[in-house]
């Protein structure tokens, strides 16, 4: 971790103000926000449904949270993990607190809005680089000042394409830059057991921080920042969305810890890839942008009226797919986005393909 961040932690230690997560199991509750006791009221909430009653640093910590984070850190092969209430919270919490004044953030121009919002809240300089363009990234890093943070996604949600992770890892290693990979859409889908692209390529120790969300492939809620123990300790002390937000209910931590080790993940990955193979091998169109093994398949049309007509035709055949217009994407790059799932059937894909072949 950058020495400036380590110094901030050490100052807290010297002052005796270092924040840490505590448990008060069985103690008299004179610390929580559960003012009316409704979180413990049996008719309203079973032991599986109790509220957190406060932030993790006050009353919202729990054995479920601690055990889940340990389990998840082990699963994703990293030193430590910290759960946030959402992917948006996690990115805001990470990017608003870690880069410091005088540092530089270089981010892919198609990075998620939550990363952009987090960047706006910090005092570091920031510059975009051309999407998945390693040469442009190299040029930007060469001009950067201070500690350099590079922000990318594993799988991009609007194009369905994958970052050239190996080349970016090598580049960051060469220049001593801290790489942050948002795996919101790639965790669960890639990796032998769903650990994501970073783990699939064996780059866990070369990536400064990873973000995993539970609202995508894992079908739950919340998000996880993965990294070294120093980073997680820093976030506990300086990440305002973590410090000042009521924690998730205890059962959600337990649920998320169990979801990633679900025994049928591999089977569902195989089912998803089978469906994707059928679609990509049967529907050939020059407007398809995405990786062949991506659950997000994008058909770029480039005209708003044509996209509207295609969307209407799909909906008339009971096919729900989202049209994407400018300014969400650049003008002239309007598209239809298909999100495939392990539970989609071959008959559904056949209907999609036959419909598209008629109108495209």
Secondary structure as UniProt FT lines:
FT   HELIX           3..15
FT   TURN            25..26
FT   TURN            35..36
FT   HELIX           38..40
FT   TURN            42..44
FT   TURN            47..48
FT   TURN            56..59
FT   HELIX           63..75
FT   TURN            76..77
FT   STRAND          80..84
FT   HELIX           87..97
FT   TURN            101..102
FT   STRAND          104..108
FT   TURN            109..110
FT   HELIX           113..120
FT   STRAND          125..129
FT   TURN            131..132
FT   HELIX           134..143
FT   STRAND          148..153
FT   TURN            157..159
FT   HELIX           165..175
FT   STRAND          178..182
FT   TURN            184..186
FT   TURN            188..189
FT   TURN            192..193
FT   HELIX           197..200
FT   TURN            201..202
FT   HELIX           204..206
FT   STRAND          209..213
FT   TURN            217..218
FT   STRAND          223..227
FT   HELIX           229..238
FT   HELIX           240..243
FT   HELIX           250..259
FT   TURN            260..261
FT   TURN            263..264
FT   HELIX           265..282
FT   TURN            286..287
FT   TURN            292..293
FT   STRAND          296..300
FT   HELIX           304..316
FT   TURN            317..318
FT   STRAND          322..324
FT   TURN            326..328
FT   TURN            331..332
FT   STRAND          335..339
FT   TURN            342..343
FT   HELIX           346..359
//
